[in-house]
Amino acid sequence: MASPVSSPVPADVLTALGGFDTPTVCNALEVVAPERRGSGYTTVPFFCPRPDLAPIVGFARTGTIRAMTAPEASVDELTEARLSYYDHIGEGPGPTITVIEDRDDSPGYGAWWGEVNTNIHQGLGSLGVITNGSIRDLDDSAPGFQLLAGLPGPSHAWVRVESWGEPVTVHGMQVTPGDLIHADQHGAVVVPIEAAGAIPEAVAAIAAHEHRLISASQQPGFSAATLRELLG
């Protein structure tokens, strides 16, 4: 039996990151990786039918799909491509987050995601999907599996995997396989692995500063002069 692939980020750091929402992680990245202030996160509207789920943190597994036209490949070729894609999804280290770029001219024409694929991916270690494509079977998708998609849709049309394990761009966020991703109802951000361990301390410092501002603003007599003093 092959040895498990070791994680580039300690388990306790992953656990800590899971305790923050994604905007908080973005705030911390402005401190610990200031060069990333304007990039590396989703910037396009998306559909999240499960806004109450806790944040997910995992390593990216990627793929591309198309659905608008019938495939030219044979059934055997399509099956082999799908199985090879699933091999990629199941590779360590975990946990993982699946990022799928729909490359049709009208993304979402056919859904790759529904009851079957959410359960398969969850079984292979994926915590959720980020895709510009469509999702269906919303009530029957795997429990606890997060869904950040372009839109809901009823049909899978001729959907098939075209590639896997390569860089993709989804909702304005560029992702390379193995990237560390943090996501919740607000969107997603790629967390530089070398900066991940510094985020909890940065979050604590930011929270303390914000608490002073919010607490002061809720007191009688709060004014712009008070704010100037706090920010001076």
N, C-alpha and C positions, 0 to 999 in steps of 0.2 A: 504494500500500500504506500502511495506517495505521501511524503510529509506535507502537512498543511503549509500553505504559503504564509510567511510572516507578514504582519501588517507594518507599514511604514509609520503608522501613528499608534502610540500606546492606547490600549483599551480604555484607560481612565480618561484620556484626553477626548476620545470619541464620546464617552458617556457625558463628560462635562459639556461638550459642544451641543449635545442633544437636549440639554437643559435650557438653551437659549433659543429665542425665535430668530428667524433669518435677518430681520432688520438690525437686531442687536449684534449679530455676527458681522454684518456689513459695517456697523459703527466701529467695532473693534478693529476690523481690517484697516480702516482709515488711520488707525494709530500704529498698528504693528506692521502693516505693509502699505504705506501711504501711496506708493506708486500704483496701487490697484484701486484707488478711490473711484475712478471713472470707468472701470471695465470689470469683466468677469462675472457679471450677474445678469439675470433676466431683465429685459427692458421692454418687452412686448406683452400686451394683454393676453391672458390665458384663462382657461376654465378649470376651476378646482371644486369638484362636487363634495369633497370631504375636508372642509375647512377646520373641523374640530380635531383632526388627528394631530398628534404631537409631531414636532419637527423630526425629520429623518436626516441621518448623517451616514454617508457611505462612499465607496469608491466607484467611479463611473465605469459602466459597461455600455458600449455604444453600438448603434446600428442605423442603417438607412432603409426606407421602405418606399414602395410605389404601389398604387392601387387603381389608377384611372384606366389603364389599358390591360388587355390580356397579356400574360407573359409569353415570351417566345421560347423560353427554356422548357425542357421536357419535365414530366411529373417527377421522374427520378432525380433530375438536376435540382428541381425546386425543393424536394425532400432533403437532399443532401445539404443544400444551402441552409435550410431551416435548422437541421440538426447541428451543423457547424456553428451557426449563430448561437444555439442553445449551449453548446460547449463553451463559447466565449462568455455567455451570461453566468455560467456556473463556475468560472475560474476564480481562484482566490487572488488577493485577500478579500475578505468580506468584513462587514456587510457591504452590499452593493446597491447602487441606484442605476436604473436603466435610463439611458438618454437616447431617444429615437428621433431622427430627422426624417420627416416626410418630404420627399423631393418631388412630389407631383406638382404640376402647375397650380392645382387647387388642393392644397394640403387638407387632409381630412376627408377626401372623397370616399375612402374606404378605411374602416377601422381595423388596426392590428390588435387593439386592446379591447377585451371583453371578459366574460366569465372564465373562459379557458386559459387565455394567456396570462391574465393576472394571477391565477392560481399556479400555473407552471413557473412563472418568474419568481413568485414568492417562495415556491418550493426549492428553487435554485439559489435562494439567498438574497433576492432583490427586495428592497423595502418599498419601492415605488417607481413610478415612471415620470419622466419629464419629456414631453413630445409636443411638436407643433401639429401633429395629426389629431385624429378623432378617437373617441372612446365610446363604448356602448356597454350594454348590460350593467348599467350603473348599480342597480339594486343587487345584482348577483356577483359582482366582482369580489375578489378575495378580501375578506375582512381585514382591516388594518393596513391595506395596501394603498399608499398615497397616489393620487392621480392629478398631475398638472398637465393639462392637455390644451390643444387649440380650440376644440369644440366637441360637443356630443354629436353622435351620428348613428344612424340605424343599421347601415350595411357594411360588410367588409369588402364588397366589390371583388376586385382581383388582387387583393393585398398580398404582398410577398416581401420577404427580406431581399435586399439587393447587395448589401455589404455589411460588415461588422468589424469591430475593433479598429476603427479609424476615427480621426477627428470629425466632429459634427458641430453644427451651429443650430441651437434651438432657442426660440424666444429671445434672440439677440445675444445669447450666452455661448461662447466657444468652449467646447469640452473635448479633452483628449482622454482616451481610455486610461484609467488609473487615477484620474484627478479626484481629489476629495471634494465632495459636494455636500452642502447644507441646504435643506429645502423645507418649506412649509407653505401655508396658504398664501403668503405674501409673494412667493417666488423662490428662486434658487440662486446660490452663489458658489463659485469655485473657490475653495479655501487653499491657499498655498500650503503644501504639506509642511514646509519649514517654519511657517508662522502659526500653525495650529496650536502648538503648546502654549503660546503667549496670549492667546485670545482670552482665556478665563480671567487672567489678571487685568487685562485691558478692560474687559466688561465690568469688573468690580470698580475700577477707577472711574469709568464713565458713569456708572450707576450712582456712585457717591456724589459726583458733580451734579448730575441731573436731579438727585434728591434734594440738594440744597436749593436749586432753582425752583423746583416745583413746590417745595415746602414754603419757601418765602412767598411765592405767588399766591398762596392760599391764606396768607395772614392779613389781618386788617391793616390798612395803611400801606400796602404794597404799592410801589410806584416805579416809574422809569429810573428815578434816582437810586432806589434800592437795587434795581437790576444792574445799573451802571457800577455800583459798588461791588456787587457779587462777580461781575464779569471783568472788572478792572484788574 
